[in-house]
Amino acid sequence: MAIIAARIDGRLVHGQVANLWTTKLGATRIIVVDEAASKSDIDKSGLRMATPDGVRLSVLDVATAANHILNHKYDSQKVFIVAKRPETFLALVNAGVPITDLNVGNM
C-alpha cells in the first residue's frame, strides 16, 4: 500500500481535498480517520457526497484504520489519509502506521 499523503484538515473531505489534493495526488482511496464521524451515518453520508467519483472512501476510527492499514487491506491502492487533529495522526503513528509526510491544512 502506498500512503501517498496525510492531511490535517478540520473540514475532512471538502472542495479542496476532493478536487485539488485527491486529483493532483492520483489517490484512489480517501481514509477519513475520525472517532465521531465513524459512528455517524449522517457524517458518513455527507463525506461520501463530497468524495470524487471513482475514489473510494473509508470513514474509520483510529483502531480500525490502523488495523486495516497494518493488515495490508489497501495494498493495491493509493491512500490519502485525512483527519481533523494532529492527535489522530499521533495515535496512528503510535499504532505503527508509517506516516512520513504530513500536510497541515485547516485546523
PyRosetta script that sets phi, psi and omega in degrees:
from pyrosetta import init, pose_from_sequence

init()
pose = pose_from_sequence("MAIIAARIDGRLVHGQVANLWTTKLGATRIIVVDEAASKSDIDKSGLRMATPDGVRLSVLDVATAANHILNHKYDSQKVFIVAKRPETFLALVNAGVPITDLNVGNM")
pose.set_psi(1, 143.4)
pose.set_omega(1, 176.2)
pose.set_phi(2, -113.8)
pose.set_psi(2, 111.4)
pose.set_omega(2, 168.2)
pose.set_phi(3, -81.3)
pose.set_psi(3, 106.4)
pose.set_omega(3, -174.4)
pose.set_phi(4, -89.3)
pose.set_psi(4, -18.3)
pose.set_omega(4, 178.5)
pose.set_phi(5, -164.2)
pose.set_psi(5, 154.2)
pose.set_omega(5, 174.9)
pose.set_phi(6, -139.2)
pose.set_psi(6, 131.7)
pose.set_omega(6, -174.2)
pose.set_phi(7, -135.5)
pose.set_psi(7, 135.0)
pose.set_omega(7, 170.9)
pose.set_phi(8, -92.0)
pose.set_psi(8, 119.5)
pose.set_omega(8, -179.7)
pose.set_phi(9, -154.6)
pose.set_psi(9, 114.9)
pose.set_omega(9, -178.2)
pose.set_phi(10, -60.7)
pose.set_psi(10, -17.8)
pose.set_omega(10, -180.0)
pose.set_phi(11, -91.0)
pose.set_psi(11, -7.3)
pose.set_omega(11, -178.4)
pose.set_phi(12, 59.5)
pose.set_psi(12, -114.4)
pose.set_omega(12, -178.7)
pose.set_phi(13, -96.6)
pose.set_psi(13, 119.9)
pose.set_omega(13, -179.9)
pose.set_phi(14, -149.8)
pose.set_psi(14, -171.6)
pose.set_omega(14, -174.4)
pose.set_phi(15, -52.6)
pose.set_psi(15, -48.4)
pose.set_omega(15, -177.4)
pose.set_phi(16, -66.4)
pose.set_psi(16, -44.6)
pose.set_omega(16, 179.2)
pose.set_phi(17, -66.2)
pose.set_psi(17, -46.8)
pose.set_omega(17, -175.2)
pose.set_phi(18, -70.4)
pose.set_psi(18, -48.1)
pose.set_omega(18, -171.4)
pose.set_phi(19, -94.2)
pose.set_psi(19, -29.2)
pose.set_omega(19, -179.7)
pose.set_phi(20, -95.7)
pose.set_psi(20, -64.6)
pose.set_omega(20, -173.2)
pose.set_phi(21, -65.2)
pose.set_psi(21, -49.9)
pose.set_omega(21, -176.7)
pose.set_phi(22, -60.8)
pose.set_psi(22, -43.7)
pose.set_omega(22, 180.0)
pose.set_phi(23, -67.5)
pose.set_psi(23, -48.2)
pose.set_omega(23, -178.4)
pose.set_phi(24, -61.4)
pose.set_psi(24, -38.4)
pose.set_omega(24, -178.4)
pose.set_phi(25, -80.9)
pose.set_psi(25, -17.9)
pose.set_omega(25, -175.8)
pose.set_phi(26, 71.9)
pose.set_psi(26, 28.9)
pose.set_omega(26, -178.7)
pose.set_phi(27, -64.4)
pose.set_psi(27, 139.8)
pose.set_omega(27, 175.4)
pose.set_phi(28, -105.2)
pose.set_psi(28, -13.1)
pose.set_omega(28, 175.9)
pose.set_phi(29, -146.0)
pose.set_psi(29, 135.7)
pose.set_omega(29, 170.0)
pose.set_phi(30, -104.7)
pose.set_psi(30, 128.1)
pose.set_omega(30, 173.0)
pose.set_phi(31, -110.5)
pose.set_psi(31, 113.1)
pose.set_omega(31, 173.2)
pose.set_phi(32, -90.1)
pose.set_psi(32, 122.4)
pose.set_omega(32, 178.8)
pose.set_phi(33, -109.2)
pose.set_psi(33, 107.6)
pose.set_omega(33, -176.6)
pose.set_phi(34, -159.0)
pose.set_psi(34, 121.6)
pose.set_omega(34, -176.9)
pose.set_phi(35, -58.4)
pose.set_psi(35, -49.0)
pose.set_omega(35, -176.1)
pose.set_phi(36, -68.6)
pose.set_psi(36, -47.2)
pose.set_omega(36, -178.3)
pose.set_phi(37, -63.1)
pose.set_psi(37, -33.4)
pose.set_omega(37, -178.9)
pose.set_phi(38, -66.0)
pose.set_psi(38, -18.8)
pose.set_omega(38, -178.9)
pose.set_phi(39, -104.6)
pose.set_psi(39, 1.1)
pose.set_omega(39, -174.8)
pose.set_phi(40, -115.9)
pose.set_psi(40, 114.1)
pose.set_omega(40, 177.5)
pose.set_phi(41, -63.1)
pose.set_psi(41, -33.3)
pose.set_omega(41, 179.3)
pose.set_phi(42, -67.3)
pose.set_psi(42, -46.5)
pose.set_omega(42, 177.6)
pose.set_phi(43, -60.6)
pose.set_psi(43, -45.2)
pose.set_omega(43, -179.9)
pose.set_phi(44, -60.9)
pose.set_psi(44, -40.9)
pose.set_omega(44, 179.7)
pose.set_phi(45, -62.6)
pose.set_psi(45, -45.0)
pose.set_omega(45, 178.6)
pose.set_phi(46, -63.4)
pose.set_psi(46, -40.5)
pose.set_omega(46, 178.4)
pose.set_phi(47, -65.9)
pose.set_psi(47, -38.2)
pose.set_omega(47, 177.5)
pose.set_phi(48, -63.3)
pose.set_psi(48, -40.4)
pose.set_omega(48, 179.5)
pose.set_phi(49, -64.2)
pose.set_psi(49, -30.7)
pose.set_omega(49, -178.9)
pose.set_phi(50, -83.6)
pose.set_psi(50, -14.3)
pose.set_omega(50, -177.6)
pose.set_phi(51, -78.2)
pose.set_psi(51, 133.4)
pose.set_omega(51, -179.0)
pose.set_phi(52, -62.5)
pose.set_psi(52, 150.6)
pose.set_omega(52, 174.9)
pose.set_phi(53, -57.4)
pose.set_psi(53, 140.4)
pose.set_omega(53, 177.5)
pose.set_phi(54, 85.7)
pose.set_psi(54, -4.6)
pose.set_omega(54, 178.4)
pose.set_phi(55, -109.6)
pose.set_psi(55, 131.8)
pose.set_omega(55, 178.7)
pose.set_phi(56, -84.4)
pose.set_psi(56, 154.5)
pose.set_omega(56, -178.5)
pose.set_phi(57, -130.9)
pose.set_psi(57, 134.3)
pose.set_omega(57, 169.7)
pose.set_phi(58, -123.8)
pose.set_psi(58, 135.1)
pose.set_omega(58, 175.9)
pose.set_phi(59, -119.9)
pose.set_psi(59, 108.0)
pose.set_omega(59, -168.4)
pose.set_phi(60, -131.7)
pose.set_psi(60, 155.6)
pose.set_omega(60, 169.5)
pose.set_phi(61, -79.0)
pose.set_psi(61, 168.8)
pose.set_omega(61, -175.6)
pose.set_phi(62, -58.3)
pose.set_psi(62, -48.1)
pose.set_omega(62, -176.0)
pose.set_phi(63, -61.7)
pose.set_psi(63, -43.9)
pose.set_omega(63, -179.3)
pose.set_phi(64, -68.4)
pose.set_psi(64, -42.8)
pose.set_omega(64, 178.4)
pose.set_phi(65, -59.6)
pose.set_psi(65, -48.1)
pose.set_omega(65, 179.7)
pose.set_phi(66, -61.1)
pose.set_psi(66, -43.9)
pose.set_omega(66, 179.5)
pose.set_phi(67, -59.9)
pose.set_psi(67, -49.3)
pose.set_omega(67, -179.2)
pose.set_phi(68, -62.7)
pose.set_psi(68, -44.5)
pose.set_omega(68, -178.4)
pose.set_phi(69, -65.1)
pose.set_psi(69, -48.4)
pose.set_omega(69, -177.4)
pose.set_phi(70, -69.7)
pose.set_psi(70, -21.6)
pose.set_omega(70, 176.4)
pose.set_phi(71, -95.7)
pose.set_psi(71, 15.8)
pose.set_omega(71, 170.5)
pose.set_phi(72, 64.6)
pose.set_psi(72, 28.5)
pose.set_omega(72, -179.1)
pose.set_phi(73, -64.2)
pose.set_psi(73, -28.0)
pose.set_omega(73, -174.3)
pose.set_phi(74, -112.9)
pose.set_psi(74, 24.0)
pose.set_omega(74, -173.5)
pose.set_phi(75, -56.0)
pose.set_psi(75, -32.1)
pose.set_omega(75, -176.7)
pose.set_phi(76, -91.3)
pose.set_psi(76, 9.6)
pose.set_omega(76, -174.0)
pose.set_phi(77, -119.7)
pose.set_psi(77, 159.9)
pose.set_omega(77, 172.7)
pose.set_phi(78, -98.1)
pose.set_psi(78, 110.3)
pose.set_omega(78, -169.3)
pose.set_phi(79, -102.7)
pose.set_psi(79, 131.7)
pose.set_omega(79, 175.7)
pose.set_phi(80, -115.1)
pose.set_psi(80, 115.4)
pose.set_omega(80, -178.5)
pose.set_phi(81, -98.8)
pose.set_psi(81, 132.3)
pose.set_omega(81, 179.3)
pose.set_phi(82, -128.8)
pose.set_psi(82, 134.4)
pose.set_omega(82, 176.2)
pose.set_phi(83, -143.8)
pose.set_psi(83, 159.0)
pose.set_omega(83, -177.5)
pose.set_phi(84, -75.9)
pose.set_psi(84, -33.9)
pose.set_omega(84, -170.0)
pose.set_phi(85, -131.2)
pose.set_psi(85, 151.3)
pose.set_omega(85, 177.9)
pose.set_phi(86, -62.6)
pose.set_psi(86, -28.8)
pose.set_omega(86, 179.4)
pose.set_phi(87, -59.6)
pose.set_psi(87, -32.2)
pose.set_omega(87, 178.7)
pose.set_phi(88, -64.6)
pose.set_psi(88, -43.2)
pose.set_omega(88, 178.6)
pose.set_phi(89, -68.7)
pose.set_psi(89, -35.4)
pose.set_omega(89, 175.8)
pose.set_phi(90, -60.9)
pose.set_psi(90, -42.8)
pose.set_omega(90, 178.6)
pose.set_phi(91, -63.4)
pose.set_psi(91, -40.3)
pose.set_omega(91, 177.6)
pose.set_phi(92, -63.7)
pose.set_psi(92, -45.9)
pose.set_omega(92, 179.4)
pose.set_phi(93, -62.6)
pose.set_psi(93, -43.3)
pose.set_omega(93, 178.2)
pose.set_phi(94, -62.5)
pose.set_psi(94, -26.3)
pose.set_omega(94, 177.8)
pose.set_phi(95, -83.9)
pose.set_psi(95, -5.4)
pose.set_omega(95, 177.1)
pose.set_phi(96, 105.0)
pose.set_psi(96, 4.0)
pose.set_omega(96, 179.5)
pose.set_phi(97, -74.0)
pose.set_psi(97, 127.6)
pose.set_omega(97, -176.4)
pose.set_phi(98, -81.0)
pose.set_psi(98, 89.1)
pose.set_omega(98, 176.8)
pose.set_phi(99, -107.5)
pose.set_psi(99, 117.0)
pose.set_omega(99, -175.4)
pose.set_phi(100, -112.0)
pose.set_psi(100, -18.6)
pose.set_omega(100, -176.8)
pose.set_phi(101, -134.2)
pose.set_psi(101, 115.5)
pose.set_omega(101, -176.0)
pose.set_phi(102, -118.8)
pose.set_psi(102, 124.1)
pose.set_omega(102, 178.4)
pose.set_phi(103, -95.8)
pose.set_psi(103, 123.3)
pose.set_omega(103, 178.7)
pose.set_phi(104, -94.3)
pose.set_psi(104, 108.3)
pose.set_omega(104, -179.3)
pose.set_phi(105, -97.2)
pose.set_psi(105, -124.4)
pose.set_omega(105, -176.7)
pose.set_phi(106, -90.9)
pose.set_psi(106, 103.0)
pose.set_omega(106, 177.4)
pose.set_phi(107, -110.4)
pose.dump_pdb("model.pdb")
